[in-house]
Amino acid sequence: MEGNYVERAEEVITKLVDEVNNYYKNGKKGERKELVTTSKIRNILSMVSDLYNDTQRFKGEELSDEMYMRTQYLKMRMAYEAGRDNATRDFINKAKLIDEINNVKKSKSALLNFCHYVEALVAYHKFYGGKEN
């Protein structure tokens, strides 16, 4: 993951918040533009946290095939969540979560950085006023 993941996370969330605010300021009609809900973003964090905890205990820099398959399952679940609603899709796309999980490959340090990035996204989402449901 290039750059500082904390700064990147804050930038992603502030852009999403600004897009939602600007959408309504410009008097758009029709389909509503929403920020991803806290529930949706915390569901993603929950999956990531389980993976993080197991990765922390993993010895060595190269992930096992089982750990790699778990990252692929996480990728599939994020794609599923993105397909369920536009706000989640927007969040996953703007945060580039699918690209980031693809870059992990079998690297333990890359996976840990990805997990920290998701955690930072959740923190800034809460900080900038993310709403429940």
Backbone hydrogen bonds in HBPLUS format (Angstrom, degrees):
<---DONOR---> <-ACCEPTOR-->    atom                        ^
c    i                          cat <-CA-CA->   ^        H-A-AA   ^      H-
h    n   atom  resd res      DA  || num        DHA   H-A  angle D-A-AA Bond
n    s   type  num  typ     dist DA aas  dist angle  dist       angle   num
A0008-ARG N   A0004-ASN O   3.00 MM   4  6.24 163.4  2.02 155.9 161.3     1
A0009-ALA N   A0005-TYR O   2.91 MM   4  5.95 154.4  1.97 139.0 145.7     2
A0010-GLU N   A0006-VAL O   3.04 MM   4  6.31 163.1  2.07 150.0 154.0     3
A0011-GLU N   A0007-GLU O   2.95 MM   4  6.15 160.1  1.99 149.5 155.3     4
A0012-VAL N   A0008-ARG O   2.96 MM   4  6.18 159.6  2.00 151.8 156.6     5
A0013-ILE N   A0009-ALA O   3.08 MM   4  6.32 171.4  2.09 155.8 157.3     6
A0014-THR N   A0010-GLU O   2.91 MM   4  6.06 166.8  1.92 154.1 158.3     7
A0015-LYS N   A0011-GLU O   3.00 MM   4  6.08 155.6  2.06 145.9 152.4     8
A0016-LEU N   A0012-VAL O   3.02 MM   4  6.28 157.8  2.07 148.9 155.1     9
A0017-VAL N   A0013-ILE O   2.91 MM   4  6.14 164.6  1.94 156.5 160.2    10
A0018-ASP N   A0014-THR O   2.90 MM   4  6.01 161.0  1.94 145.2 150.9    11
A0019-GLU N   A0015-LYS O   2.88 MM   4  6.07 156.1  1.94 147.9 154.4    12
A0020-VAL N   A0016-LEU O   3.08 MM   4  6.35 161.1  2.12 150.1 154.2    13
A0021-ASN N   A0017-VAL O   2.96 MM   4  6.19 167.8  1.97 154.1 157.7    14
A0022-ASN N   A0018-ASP O   2.79 MM   4  5.91 164.7  1.82 154.2 158.6    15
A0023-TYR N   A0019-GLU O   2.94 MM   4  5.97 146.3  2.06 141.4 150.5    16
A0024-TYR N   A0020-VAL O   3.37 MM   4  6.70 156.1  2.44 149.2 152.6    17
A0025-LYS N   A0021-ASN O   3.02 MM   4  6.23 150.2  2.11 145.4 154.7    18
A0026-ASN N   A0022-ASN O   3.06 MM   4  6.08 146.3  2.17 144.4 150.4    19
A0028-LYS N   A0023-TYR O   3.46 MM   5  6.09 163.0  2.49 161.8 163.5    20
A0027-GLY N   A0024-TYR O   3.13 MM   3  5.18 160.3  2.17 106.2 109.0    21
A0041-ILE N   A0037-THR O   3.10 MM   4  6.39 170.6  2.11 156.3 158.6    22
A0038-THR N   A0131-LYS O   2.72 MM  93  5.63 160.2  1.76 142.7 147.9    23
A0042-ARG N   A0038-THR O   2.85 MM   4  5.89 152.2  1.93 148.8 156.7    24
A0043-ASN N   A0039-SER O   2.99 MM   4  6.17 140.1  2.16 140.0 150.2    25
A0044-ILE N   A0040-LYS O   3.25 MM   4  6.63 153.8  2.32 146.8 152.3    26
A0045-LEU N   A0041-ILE O   3.03 MM   4  6.32 159.2  2.07 141.8 148.0    27
A0046-SER N   A0042-ARG O   2.83 MM   4  5.99 150.8  1.92 144.2 151.5    28
A0047-MET N   A0043-ASN O   3.30 MM   4  6.60 158.4  2.35 145.1 148.8    29
A0048-VAL N   A0044-ILE O   3.03 MM   4  6.30 160.3  2.07 151.8 157.9    30
A0049-SER N   A0045-LEU O   2.71 MM   4  5.87 156.3  1.77 154.8 161.3    31
A0050-ASP N   A0046-SER O   3.21 MM   4  6.45 158.4  2.26 147.6 151.3    32
A0051-LEU N   A0047-MET O   3.31 MM   4  6.57 160.8  2.35 143.8 148.7    33
A0052-TYR N   A0048-VAL O   2.80 MM   4  6.04 156.4  1.85 152.3 160.0    34
A0053-ASN N   A0049-SER O   2.91 MM   4  6.12 167.5  1.92 155.0 156.7    35
A0054-ASP N   A0050-ASP O   3.21 MM   4  6.44 161.7  2.24 146.9 151.3    36
A0055-THR N   A0051-LEU O   2.90 MM   4  6.05 149.7  1.99 147.3 156.6    37
A0056-GLN N   A0052-TYR O   2.90 MM   4  6.12 152.9  1.97 155.9 162.4    38
A0058-PHE N   A0055-THR O   3.00 MM   3  4.93 142.7  2.14  98.9 110.5    39
A0108-LYS N   A0061-GLU O   2.77 MM  47  5.07 164.1  1.80 163.3 162.6    40
A0063-LEU N   A0106-LYS O   2.66 MM  43  4.82 164.9  1.69 136.6 142.2    41
A0068-TYR N   A0064-SER O   2.94 MM   4  6.21 158.4  1.98 150.9 157.5    42
A0069-MET N   A0065-ASP O   2.88 MM   4  6.10 155.4  1.94 146.6 153.1    43
A0070-ARG N   A0066-GLU O   3.06 MM   4  6.34 143.7  2.19 140.0 149.7    44
A0071-THR N   A0067-MET O   3.08 MM   4  6.48 144.8  2.20 144.1 153.2    45
A0071-THR N   A0068-TYR O   3.07 MM   3  5.15 121.4  2.43  95.1 109.7    46
A0072-GLN N   A0068-TYR O   3.05 MM   4  6.44 148.9  2.15 145.4 154.4    47
A0073-TYR N   A0069-MET O   2.87 MM   4  6.17 146.2  1.99 143.7 153.4    48
A0074-LEU N   A0070-ARG O   2.97 MM   4  6.20 155.3  2.03 143.6 149.8    49
A0075-LYS N   A0071-THR O   2.98 MM   4  6.26 153.3  2.05 142.8 149.9    50
A0076-MET N   A0072-GLN O   3.00 MM   4  6.28 157.5  2.05 145.5 150.8    51
A0077-ARG N   A0073-TYR O   2.91 MM   4  6.21 156.2  1.97 151.0 157.6    52
A0078-MET N   A0074-LEU O   2.92 MM   4  6.17 154.1  1.99 151.2 158.0    53
A0079-ALA N   A0075-LYS O   3.01 MM   4  6.29 154.8  2.08 147.3 154.3    54
A0080-TYR N   A0076-MET O   2.94 MM   4  6.23 154.0  2.01 146.1 153.5    55
A0081-GLU N   A0077-ARG O   2.89 MM   4  6.15 164.6  1.91 150.6 154.1    56
A0082-ALA N   A0078-MET O   2.87 MM   4  6.04 153.9  1.94 146.1 153.7    57
A0083-GLY N   A0079-ALA O   3.03 MM   4  6.25 141.4  2.18 141.3 151.3    58
A0083-GLY N   A0080-TYR O   3.08 MM   3  5.12 124.4  2.40  95.6 109.9    59
A0084-ARG N   A0081-GLU O   3.15 MM   3  5.20 148.0  2.25  99.5 109.0    60
A0089-ARG N   A0085-ASP O   3.09 MM   4  6.32 159.3  2.14 148.9 155.4    61
A0090-ASP N   A0086-ASN O   2.81 MM   4  5.94 162.3  1.84 149.8 154.6    62
A0091-PHE N   A0087-ALA O   3.00 MM   4  6.19 159.7  2.04 143.1 148.5    63
A0092-ILE N   A0088-THR O   2.89 MM   4  6.11 172.7  1.90 157.4 158.5    64
A0093-ASN N   A0089-ARG O   2.83 MM   4  5.96 162.3  1.86 154.0 159.4    65
A0094-LYS N   A0090-ASP O   2.84 MM   4  5.91 168.1  1.86 152.6 156.5    66
A0095-ALA N   A0091-PHE O   2.93 MM   4  5.95 156.7  1.98 150.5 157.1    67
A0097-LEU N   A0092-ILE O   3.10 MM   5  5.43 153.5  2.17 151.7 157.7    68
A0096-LYS N   A0093-ASN O   3.08 MM   3  4.88 142.7  2.22  94.1 105.4    69
A0100-GLU N   A0096-LYS O   2.87 MM   4  6.09 160.4  1.91 152.7 159.1    70
A0101-ILE N   A0097-LEU O   2.93 MM   4  6.09 157.8  1.98 146.0 151.2    71
A0102-ASN N   A0098-ILE O   2.99 MM   4  6.19 148.6  2.09 144.2 153.2    72
A0103-ASN N   A0099-ASP O   3.03 MM   4  6.33 141.6  2.18 144.7 154.8    73
A0104-VAL N   A0101-ILE O   3.29 MM   3  5.27 148.0  2.39  96.8 105.9    74
A0107-SER N   A0104-VAL O   2.95 MM   3  5.67 171.9  1.96 148.8 150.6    75
A0111-LEU N   A0107-SER O   3.03 MM   4  6.25 152.2  2.11 144.8 152.5    76
A0112-LEU N   A0108-LYS O   2.95 MM   4  6.23 160.2  1.99 154.3 159.7    77
A0113-ASN N   A0109-SER O   2.97 MM   4  6.16 156.9  2.03 145.4 151.6    78
A0114-PHE N   A0110-ALA O   2.95 MM   4  6.15 152.7  2.02 142.4 150.0    79
A0115-CYS N   A0111-LEU O   2.94 MM   4  6.23 158.8  1.98 151.0 156.4    80
A0116-HIS N   A0112-LEU O   2.99 MM   4  6.28 156.6  2.05 147.9 154.1    81
A0117-TYR N   A0113-ASN O   2.91 MM   4  6.13 151.2  2.00 146.3 154.5    82
A0118-VAL N   A0114-PHE O   3.00 MM   4  6.36 158.1  2.05 154.1 158.7    83
A0119-GLU N   A0115-CYS O   3.02 MM   4  6.27 159.0  2.06 147.2 153.3    84
A0120-ALA N   A0116-HIS O   2.87 MM   4  6.14 151.4  1.95 146.6 154.5    85
A0121-LEU N   A0117-TYR O   2.93 MM   4  6.25 151.0  2.02 147.8 155.9    86
A0122-VAL N   A0118-VAL O   3.05 MM   4  6.36 157.7  2.10 151.4 156.3    87
A0123-ALA N   A0119-GLU O   3.00 MM   4  6.28 157.8  2.05 146.7 153.0    88
A0124-TYR N   A0120-ALA O   2.96 MM   4  6.18 166.7  1.98 154.7 157.2    89
A0125-HIS N   A0121-LEU O   2.88 MM   4  5.99 146.9  1.99 143.5 153.5    90
A0126-LYS N   A0122-VAL O   3.04 MM   4  6.26 159.1  2.08 149.4 153.7    91
A0127-PHE N   A0123-ALA O   2.92 MM   4  6.13 160.7  1.95 147.1 153.2    92
A0128-TYR N   A0124-TYR O   2.88 MM   4  5.93 156.0  1.94 145.6 150.3    93
A0130-GLY N   A0125-HIS O   2.72 MM   5  5.11 148.9  1.81 153.0 153.5    94
A0129-GLY N   A0126-LYS O   3.14 MM   3  5.28 159.7  2.18 110.7 112.0    95
